[in-house]
Structures are given as structure tokens and as C-alpha cells.
Amino acid sequence: MNDPRLHPFLLSNVAPNTHEATFFQLKVDDLTSQISDLRSQLTKLEDQLMSYRAVLSPIRRMPAEVLGQIFSFFLPDLLQHDARDNLVDLQLVCKSWRDAARLTHSLWGALSFEDITNVSFKRVKRWYERAGGTPKSLTFSATNLYHKCSEQSSACGSALAALLVELEGTFDRLHLRYKGPKCFQNLLDCLGLAEPDSTTPQHRPLQSLKSFAIEFDLDWNDSPDFMRSMFNRFPPNITSLELHLPSKWDAGFILGGDPNDVPLPLPQNIMERLSSLTLACDWDGTYWLQAALCHSGNLETLTIDLMGGYWDYESDDPDTERILNSGILLPKVRTLLLRNVGMSSIDILCALNAPQLVELDMEFECGPELEPQWLDSQLFLSFVNRSKCDATLRTLRLRYAPIKSEELASALDSLPLLTHLSLEGIIMEPGASFVDAFDIPLSHSRVSPKLEALELLQLPPDFSKHRLFTFLEQRRPYRMHNDQPVFSNPQDSFKRLKVVYEPTTKEKQELDGSEVVEVLRKWGGVSFDIGPILYVD
């Protein structure tokens, strides 16, 4: 490069002759070879550097318990075929990952199958053994088109019965999903439990169950004879029951039969033992409610899923009138969850009476109507007054409720002992912003004076932070002096605020960096969990 003879070519556009071009080509080839060698050396050095850095990686010092928790977040709670393969693959990464997976017993406790005719029972048993002493559950779903339960004893029923016998005493919870009761009866046939006086040798794998869930998607063909009803063969020692009944709009009822007249002979001895009941049903009338709840005096947790349907009843029926006036007494229920409640079904509250209620969680399902039906707070308050639970109710959760701001304020104003309030995806009246719903309750000093935790979920990105600032400042007034707050009042009951925004494409979240949040977080004893606004394309 420093050769003066090369300057005329390197510093100009002079074209070389044949001899000179050969010389320069040799130079090019030599430099190309050197660069290739250096690149190869660089690649080897970078690989060595990556290997050495990997040795120093903090993940190698991560406790197995933490790694196991990461696996728990990665995997679903209920392991179907693909999820089971993923758990096996995680163990193949390295010995430490395998050890972490084996130490995390909760990963191995819940299995789900749709076809068990070719399942190795010994492998299933070994799988559950890795769950240690954690609760274990088995889910079997036979709702797809390939499952036929028309025969007296189907193949799937035989295989499941054999598996249950093999695993007798292994798991605590069994969850079955069927098209109709006939499939469940087939299973009972295979276990020798279909008839109380059956001479068939009986296996009792259901005796050890503490929790039982059963779903029927389409048909309802249970025997009208109580002694032959499948309910009379339910696991006898359960304390938790989930019963999902087919919709009144399904073929079994449309083609013939009225769900109002269908017997629901739930055994009294089983219902009296329950502490937790989940009932999914959109049938009309109150008969199904009476059948499920009249003997459930020991319930502590009750979940009613109305499936988004329209609940109709004959108000002039004497039994219905009595129930709607006084409500079915639930003397020990502390947690009441209503799911998929349509506005035409919210008066289900009139049929309930829970004097010891501590937590009320209502999730609404609203249709695409241009003019939504609004939640009447008086119906909710009449339930509270009839139950006389205003002194015990501490937690209220409203999800996707269409409610006007004045009605929300009225409801909160009537619950002075409320300590936890969660509002998710609240739907406002036309012409009102989401902030208006909180304008009265959050600024009114008499509303929720004992409030300890507030959750505002699925907030729109344009939610006014100023109204929230006012609420926070009123709960713990202060003034700044020498860069530190001087509080006017003693420690308030309010301790936690959680805010989660809807995804958006443009707005920014400025709430977390505000002065009042920083002051109360650092000096005021308030915990803040303010999620970022997630950007979507």
C-alpha cells in the first residue's frame, strides 16, 4: 500500500495493463484469504467468549425452586397431550432443568385426556407419583363427534373405568365432560355401580374423591327413577361439586321436554356435605335452584353460572313467589360468585339469602344491543338488605357491568364496611366517560371509608388520572416541606391500588410517575401495582 509505484492506480482512474491487472488480482486474493482466516479466528473467539460467559450466567445459580416456578408460568395448569410433551422436553435441556421440574411437584398433578384407549396406565401412575403430596386431578373429555355412548358399555367407558381402578386412591379430583348422562351411566356400568343391588363385583375408585366436576353439553336423558338416577351414584365423600347442565336451547330440550319439568334428584346426603358448589345452568324457573340449594346448608363457596341466558320464571307460582320474597337460605356461604349474568337474569339475587356473605363477585355478559340494559343498584341492595350481610360484606367485584355512575355511587355508599373493591371493564351510559363512573364514589368522603384495596381493571387509556389523584390525596392529605411530605391525618385504611389498562396504539401511561403516587408509595404505606399501557399494532 506504501509502494509509490501503486499510487497512480490507487489515487486515480488509470486502467492497468494485463501484467499490472494480474499483480493487483494476486493482491486481492491474498487479502481475501487473510480476511477469511481472521474471520474464522474471530468466529472461534466469539464462540469461546459465549461459552465462557455462559459459565458465569446468573441462570446457572438460579435456585431450582425459582426455575420450577418459571416452568409453572410457561405450562398450563391442566396438562393435555402437547403440554405433557413440553414438560418432557424441558427436562431434556440439562440436568438442572430436569431436577427443577422434578422438584416442582405441582407440575405433575393435573392430567387431561380425550382418548385413553391406548394410554399406558403405569406411565400415568408414575406421572402422578412425581406430584408428591400436592393435590392431583384427572380430566376426561368425551364431547367430540367420535365418542358414541349409545351402547350399554362404550369402549371409552371401559378404558376410563380401568384407569380409575388402576389409580384408585391416587387423585383427589375427577372432572368428566360428556354429551349427556348416558356416557356417565356407561362408566358406572363398567365400575359395577349402576345399580344399588348389582351383583357385579364393585370397584370403588370414586370413594376417595374430595372434588368432583361433571359437564353435560348436549343431551339430558337421566332416569326419572331416583334410585336409577346417575345422581344417586355420585362420589359419596366429596366436599366440592361442579355440575354443568346442558342449555335449555340444546337439542335434547328443543326436540322434546321442558327443563322446568326435569327432575334433578341431587342426593341430600351428598349436598349436605358440600362446602363448595359450582352450578352452571340456564333453565327457567326455580326448581333447579331448590334442588341444588335446599339441602346445601354447609356451603361456604357458591358459584352460579347462568351461561348468558335469559332466566324466566312464573312470578304467580306460589313456590316461586315465596323464594323470590325470602330467598333460599344459605347460612354459611361466605363467597358468592355469579358468572355470565345477563341483565335479564340478575334478579337471580332475589332467590338467594346469604347472611354471612363476605365476598360477592359478579361477572356480566352483555349483548351487542345499541341501548344496553342498566344494572339497578336497588336490586343489588335489596339482596344485601334481605340477607342482612352489610355488616359482613367486605369484598365486591363487578366485571363488565353496565351501570350508571349514580347507581354505582349508591351501591358503594350503602356498603360502609367494604374493604376491597374491584371494578373491571365497567360499561358507562351514552355520553358519559368512564371517569364519570368514579367521579362521585372516588371523591365522596362518605363512600367506602374502610376501603383497603382498590382495583381498576381494563381502564381505557384516556382515563383521567386527576380524579384518581384527588381520591388518593383525600385518603391521606399531605403537603411537601423540604422535599418530604407532612401528612395531615394518621395512617388511612387504604393500602393498595392496582390499575390495569386496555391495550392501545397511542396513549402513554403517566400515572405511575406522579408525585402523589411516589409520596404514598415511599412514605404513606400504600402499595401500587400500575400496569403499563400495552401497545398493539
C-alpha positions in Angstrom: 0.0 0.0 0.0 3.0 2.3 0.7 4.7 1.3 -2.6 4.9 4.6 -4.7 4.5 2.6 -7.8 0.9 1.8 -6.8 -0.2 5.4 -6.2 -1.0 6.2 -9.9 -3.6 3.3 -9.8 -4.9 3.7 -6.3 -5.3 7.5 -6.5 -6.7 7.8 -10.0 -8.9 6.1 -12.5 -6.0 4.8 -14.7 -6.7 1.4 -16.1 -3.9 -1.2 -15.5 -2.5 -3.2 -18.4 -2.6 -7.0 -18.4 0.6 -7.5 -16.3 -0.5 -4.9 -13.8 -4.0 -6.3 -13.5 -2.5 -9.7 -12.7 -0.5 -8.2 -10.0 -3.5 -6.5 -8.4 -5.6 -9.6 -8.6 -2.9 -11.5 -6.7 -3.0 -8.8 -4.0 -6.8 -9.1 -3.9 -6.7 -12.9 -3.5 -4.1 -12.6 -0.7 -6.0 -10.0 1.3 -9.2 -12.0 0.8 -7.5 -15.1 2.2 -6.2 -13.2 5.2 -9.6 -11.7 5.9 -11.2 -15.2 5.7 -8.6 -16.6 8.2 -9.2 -13.7 10.5 -12.9 -14.1 10.3 -12.6 -17.8 11.1 -10.4 -16.9 14.1 -12.9 -14.3 15.2 -15.8 -16.7 15.0 -13.9 -19.2 17.2 -13.0 -16.5 19.7 -16.7 -15.3 19.8 -17.8 -18.9 20.4 -15.3 -19.3 23.2 -16.4 -15.9 24.6 -20.0 -17.0 24.6 -19.2 -20.3 26.2 -17.2 -18.6 29.0 -19.9 -16.0 29.6 -22.4 -18.9 29.8 -20.4 -20.3 32.6 -20.8 -17.0 34.5 -24.5 -16.7 33.6 -26.8 -16.0 36.6 -29.2 -18.6 35.4 -26.7 -21.3 36.4 -27.0 -20.0 40.0 -30.8 -19.8 39.9 -32.4 -21.9 42.6 -34.3 -24.9 41.4 -37.4 -23.6 43.1 -37.3 -20.4 41.0 -36.7 -22.3 37.8 -39.6 -24.5 38.7 -41.9 -21.5 39.1 -40.9 -20.3 35.7 -41.9 -23.6 34.3 -45.2 -23.3 36.1 -45.9 -20.0 34.3 -44.9 -21.5 30.9 -47.1 -24.6 31.2 -50.9 -24.6 31.6 -52.4 -25.8 34.9 -54.1 -28.7 33.1 -51.7 -30.8 31.0 -53.1 -32.2 27.8 -51.0 -34.1 25.2 -49.0 -31.2 23.8 -48.3 -29.7 27.3 -47.1 -33.1 28.6 -44.7 -33.2 25.7 -43.5 -29.7 26.6 -42.8 -30.7 30.2 -40.8 -33.8 29.0 -38.8 -31.6 26.6 -37.9 -29.1 29.4 -36.3 -32.0 31.3 -34.1 -32.8 28.2 -32.4 -29.4 28.2 -29.9 -30.2 31.1 -29.7 -32.0 34.4 -30.5 -28.9 36.4 -33.7 -28.2 34.4 -34.7 -31.9 34.9 -34.1 -31.6 38.7 -36.1 -28.4 38.8 -39.0 -29.9 37.0 -39.0 -33.0 39.3 -38.8 -30.8 42.4 -41.8 -28.7 41.3 -44.5 -31.3 42.3 -47.3 -29.0 41.2 -46.3 -29.5 37.5 -47.3 -33.2 37.6 -50.6 -33.0 39.4 -53.2 -32.4 36.7 -53.7 -34.5 33.6 -56.3 -34.3 30.9 -57.2 -36.9 28.2 -59.7 -37.1 25.3 -58.8 -40.6 24.4 -57.4 -43.1 26.8 -57.8 -46.4 24.9 -54.1 -46.5 24.2 -52.8 -44.8 27.3 -50.3 -46.7 29.5 -51.8 -46.8 33.0 -48.4 -47.5 34.6 -46.9 -44.3 33.0 -49.9 -42.3 34.2 -49.4 -43.7 37.7 -45.6 -42.9 37.6 -46.5 -39.4 36.4 -48.7 -38.8 39.4 -46.1 -40.1 41.7 -43.9 -37.2 40.7 -46.6 -34.8 42.1 -45.7 -35.9 45.6 -48.2 -34.7 48.2 -49.7 -32.0 46.1 -53.4 -32.3 45.1 -53.9 -34.4 42.0 -56.7 -34.2 39.4 -57.8 -36.2 36.3 -59.9 -34.7 33.5 -61.5 -36.8 30.8 -63.5 -35.2 27.9 -65.7 -37.3 25.7 -67.6 -34.5 23.9 -66.3 -34.7 20.3 -68.1 -36.3 17.4 -66.1 -39.5 17.6 -67.4 -40.5 21.0 -70.5 -42.7 20.9 -72.3 -43.5 24.1 -75.3 -45.3 22.6 -74.2 -48.8 23.6 -74.6 -50.2 27.1 -70.9 -50.1 27.7 -68.8 -48.0 25.4 -65.1 -48.5 24.8 -64.2 -45.2 26.4 -66.2 -46.1 29.5 -64.4 -49.4 29.8 -61.0 -47.8 29.4 -61.7 -45.0 31.8 -63.1 -47.4 34.4 -59.9 -49.5 34.1 -57.8 -46.4 34.6 -59.8 -45.3 37.6 -59.4 -48.7 39.2 -55.6 -48.6 38.5 -55.3 -45.1 40.1 -57.7 -45.8 43.0 -56.7 -43.5 45.9 -54.2 -41.6 43.8 -56.0 -38.4 42.9 -58.4 -36.1 44.8 -60.4 -34.5 41.9 -62.1 -36.0 38.9 -63.5 -33.9 36.1 -65.7 -35.5 33.4 -67.1 -33.9 30.2 -69.8 -35.8 28.4 -72.5 -35.1 25.8 -75.1 -36.5 28.2 -75.8 -38.7 31.2 -75.8 -41.9 29.2 -72.0 -41.7 28.9 -71.7 -41.4 32.7 -74.0 -44.3 33.2 -71.8 -46.4 30.9 -68.8 -45.6 33.2 -70.9 -46.6 36.2 -71.9 -49.8 34.5 -68.2 -50.6 33.9 -67.4 -49.9 37.6 -70.4 -52.0 38.7 -72.0 -49.0 40.3 -75.1 -48.6 38.1 -77.5 -50.4 40.4 -77.5 -50.3 44.2 -78.3 -54.1 44.3 -76.0 -55.1 41.5 -74.3 -58.5 41.8 -71.4 -57.3 39.7 -68.2 -57.0 41.7 -67.9 -53.3 42.6 -64.7 -51.2 42.3 -64.7 -48.1 44.4 -62.2 -45.7 42.9 -64.7 -42.8 43.4 -64.8 -43.3 47.2 -61.6 -41.3 47.9 -62.5 -38.3 45.7 -62.9 -35.0 47.5 -63.8 -32.9 44.5 -66.0 -34.0 41.5 -66.9 -32.0 38.4 -69.2 -33.2 35.6 -70.4 -31.4 32.5 -73.1 -32.3 30.0 -73.0 -30.4 26.7 -76.0 -31.6 24.7 -78.3 -34.2 25.9 -80.4 -34.8 29.1 -81.6 -38.4 29.4 -81.2 -39.2 33.1 -83.6 -41.8 34.5 -86.7 -40.3 36.2 -86.4 -43.0 38.8 -84.5 -41.6 41.7 -82.9 -45.0 42.6 -81.6 -45.3 39.0 -80.6 -41.7 38.6 -76.9 -41.1 38.0 -77.0 -38.5 40.8 -77.6 -41.4 43.2 -74.2 -42.8 42.2 -72.2 -39.6 42.6 -68.9 -40.0 44.6 -70.2 -40.2 48.2 -67.5 -38.4 50.1 -67.0 -35.2 48.0 -66.9 -31.8 49.6 -66.7 -29.9 46.3 -69.1 -30.4 43.3 -69.2 -28.7 39.9 -72.3 -29.5 37.9 -72.7 -28.1 34.3 -76.2 -28.9 32.9 -77.0 -28.6 29.1 -78.5 -25.4 28.0 -82.3 -25.2 27.6 -81.7 -24.3 24.0 -79.9 -27.6 23.2 -81.4 -30.3 21.0 -82.4 -32.5 24.0 -84.9 -29.9 25.1 -85.9 -28.3 21.8 -86.9 -31.7 20.3 -89.0 -32.6 23.3 -89.1 -32.0 27.0 -89.2 -28.9 29.2 -86.3 -28.2 31.6 -88.8 -26.8 34.0 -90.3 -30.2 34.5 -87.0 -32.2 34.5 -86.3 -33.8 37.9 -82.9 -33.0 39.4 -82.7 -35.5 42.3 -79.5 -34.4 43.9 -78.9 -36.7 47.0 -79.5 -34.9 50.3 -76.6 -36.7 52.0 -74.1 -35.5 49.3 -75.4 -31.9 49.2 -75.3 -31.6 53.0 -71.6 -32.5 53.0 -70.6 -29.9 50.3 -68.6 -26.8 51.3 -68.2 -25.7 47.6 -70.7 -25.9 44.8 -70.5 -24.7 41.2 -73.7 -24.8 39.2 -73.9 -23.9 35.5 -77.5 -23.8 34.4 -79.7 -21.5 32.3 -83.0 -23.4 32.9 -86.1 -21.4 33.7 -88.0 -21.4 36.9 -86.7 -22.0 40.4 -87.0 -25.8 40.7 -83.3 -26.4 39.8 -82.2 -23.8 42.4 -84.3 -25.5 45.1 -83.0 -29.0 44.1 -79.4 -27.8 44.3 -79.5 -25.5 47.3 -82.3 -26.5 49.7 -80.1 -29.1 51.4 -76.7 -27.3 50.9 -76.6 -25.7 54.4 -72.9 -26.2 54.8 -71.8 -24.4 51.6 -69.1 -21.8 52.1 -68.5 -21.0 48.4 -71.2 -20.9 45.8 -70.7 -20.3 42.1 -73.7 -19.9 39.8 -73.0 -19.7 36.0 -76.2 -18.5 34.2 -74.5 -19.2 30.8 -75.5 -15.8 29.5 -79.1 -17.0 29.1 -82.4 -15.4 29.8 -83.8 -16.6 33.2 -87.6 -16.7 33.0 -90.0 -17.8 35.8 -93.7 -17.7 36.6 -94.0 -14.9 39.2 -97.5 -16.0 40.2 -96.4 -19.6 41.1 -96.6 -19.9 44.9 -93.3 -21.6 45.4 -91.5 -19.1 43.1 -93.2 -16.2 44.8 -92.1 -17.5 48.2 -88.5 -18.0 47.1 -88.2 -14.6 45.4 -89.6 -12.9 48.5 -87.4 -14.5 51.1 -84.6 -16.2 49.2 -83.2 -19.7 49.7 -81.3 -19.5 53.0 -77.5 -20.2 52.6 -76.4 -19.8 56.2 -72.7 -20.4 55.8 -72.0 -19.1 52.4 -69.1 -16.6 52.6 -68.2 -16.3 48.9 -70.8 -15.9 46.2 -69.7 -15.8 42.5 -72.2 -15.1 39.7 -70.9 -15.8 36.2 -72.2 -14.9 32.7 -75.1 -13.0 34.1 -77.3 -11.3 31.6 -79.2 -8.2 32.7 -82.4 -10.3 32.3 -81.0 -12.8 34.8 -79.7 -10.5 37.6 -82.8 -11.0 39.6 -81.4 -14.4 40.5 -80.2 -12.5 43.5 -83.8 -12.3 44.7 -83.7 -16.1 45.1 -80.7 -16.1 47.4 -80.3 -15.2 51.1 -76.7 -15.2 52.4 -76.5 -13.7 55.9 -72.7 -14.5 56.4 -71.6 -13.2 52.9 -68.1 -11.8 52.9 -67.2 -11.7 49.1 -69.6 -11.0 46.2 -68.2 -11.4 42.7 -70.5 -10.7 39.7 -69.4 -11.1 36.1 -71.9 -9.9 33.5 -72.3 -10.9 29.9 -73.8 -8.1 27.8 -75.1 -8.4 24.3 -74.4 -6.1 21.4 -77.5 -4.0 22.0 -77.3 -0.4 20.9 -79.1 0.6 24.2 -77.8 -1.7 27.0 -79.9 -2.6 30.0 -78.6 -0.9 33.1 -77.9 -2.6 36.4 -80.3 -1.3 39.0 -78.4 -0.9 42.3 -81.7 -1.2 44.2 -81.9 -4.9 43.2 -78.4 -5.5 44.5 -79.1 -3.5 47.7 -82.3 -5.4 48.3 -80.3 -8.6 48.3 -77.9 -7.1 50.8 -80.7 -5.9 53.0 -82.7 -9.1 52.8 -79.5 -11.1 53.7 -78.5 -8.6 56.3 -74.9 -9.0 55.1 -74.0 -5.3 55.0 -72.1 -5.9 58.3 -70.1 -8.9 56.9 -69.6 -8.0 53.2 -66.0 -6.9 52.7 -65.2 -7.6 49.0 -67.2 -6.5 46.0 -66.1 -7.3 42.4 -68.0 -6.1 39.4 -66.9 -7.3 35.9 -68.2 -5.8 32.7 -71.3 -4.5 34.5 -73.4 -1.9 32.6 -74.1 0.5 35.4 -74.5 4.3 35.5 -72.3 6.4 37.8 -75.1 7.3 40.1 -76.1 3.7 40.6 -72.5 2.7 41.3 -72.2 5.5 43.8 -75.4 4.4 45.5 -74.2 0.9 45.8 -70.9 1.8 47.3 -72.4 4.4 49.7 -74.6 1.6 51.2 -71.6 -0.6 52.0 -69.6 1.5 54.6 -67.6 -1.6 55.8 -66.3 -2.6 52.3 -62.5 -3.2 52.4 -61.8 -4.5 48.8 -63.4 -3.1 45.6 -62.6 -4.4 42.1 -64.1 -2.8 39.0 -63.3 -4.4 35.7 -64.4 -3.2 32.2 -67.4 -1.2 33.6 -69.8 -0.1 30.8 -71.0 3.5 31.1 -74.1 5.3 29.9 -74.0 7.0 26.5 -72.5 10.4 26.6 -70.6 9.7 29.8 -66.9 8.9 30.0 -65.5 6.1 32.1 -64.2 8.7 34.6 -67.7 9.9 35.4 -68.4 6.5 36.9 -65.8 7.2 39.6 -66.5 10.9 39.9 -68.9 10.5 42.7 -67.6 7.5 44.6 -63.9 8.4 44.5 -64.4 12.0 45.6 -67.2 11.4 48.1 -65.7 11.2 51.6 -68.5 9.0 52.9 -68.1 6.3 50.4 -66.1 3.2 51.5 -64.3 4.8 54.5 -62.8 1.4 55.4 -61.5 0.7 51.9 -58.1 -1.0 51.9 -57.7 -2.1 48.3 -59.0 -0.8 45.0 -58.6 -2.5 41.7 -59.4 -0.6 38.4 -59.0 -3.1 35.6 -59.4 -2.7 31.8 -59.2 1.0 32.1 -59.4 3.0 28.8 -56.1 4.7 28.0 -57.8 8.2 28.4 -58.9 7.5 32.0 -58.4 10.8 33.8 -55.6 10.4 36.3 -56.6 13.7 38.0 -59.7 12.2 39.6 -57.7 9.3 40.9 -55.1 11.8 42.3 -57.9 13.6 44.1 -59.1 10.3 45.6 -55.6 9.4 46.8 -54.9 12.8 48.3 -58.2 12.7 50.1 -57.4 9.4 51.7 -54.0 10.7 53.0 -53.8 14.5 52.7 -50.2 15.9 52.8 -48.1 19.0 52.0 -44.5 19.0 50.9 -41.9 20.5 53.2 -38.2 20.3 52.4 -38.8 17.7 49.8 -40.7 15.5 52.2 -44.4 15.1 52.9 -46.1 16.2 56.1 -49.3 14.2 56.5 -52.4 15.9 57.9 -54.0 12.8 59.2 -52.9 9.4 60.7 -52.4 6.4 58.6 -55.6 5.7 56.5 -57.0 2.2 56.0 -56.2 2.4 52.2 -53.2 0.2 51.5 -53.2 -0.9 47.8 -54.1 0.4 44.4 -54.0 -1.8 41.2 -54.5 -0.3 37.8 -54.6 -2.2 34.5 -55.2 -0.5 31.2 -56.8 -1.8 28.0 -54.3 -2.3 25.1 -53.9 0.7 22.9 -51.9 2.0 20.0 -51.1 5.6 21.0 -51.7 6.6 24.6 -49.0 6.8 27.3 -49.4 6.0 31.0 -48.3 8.8 33.3 -49.9 7.7 36.5 -47.0 5.7 37.9 -44.6 8.6 37.9 -46.9 11.2 39.5 -46.0 12.9 42.8 -48.9 11.6 44.8 -48.1 8.0 43.8 -44.5 8.4 44.7 -45.2 10.1 48.0 -47.8 7.5 49.2 -45.6 4.6 47.9 -42.5 5.9 49.7 -43.9 7.4 52.9 -47.7 6.7 53.0 -47.7 2.9 53.4 -49.6 2.4 50.1 -48.7 -0.4 47.6 -49.2 0.4 44.0 -49.4 -2.0 41.1 -49.9 0.1 38.0 -49.6 -1.8 34.7 -48.1 -0.3 31.6 -50.3 0.6 28.6 -49.7 -2.2 26.2 -49.1 -1.2 22.6 -50.7 -3.2 19.8 -50.2 -2.9 16.1 
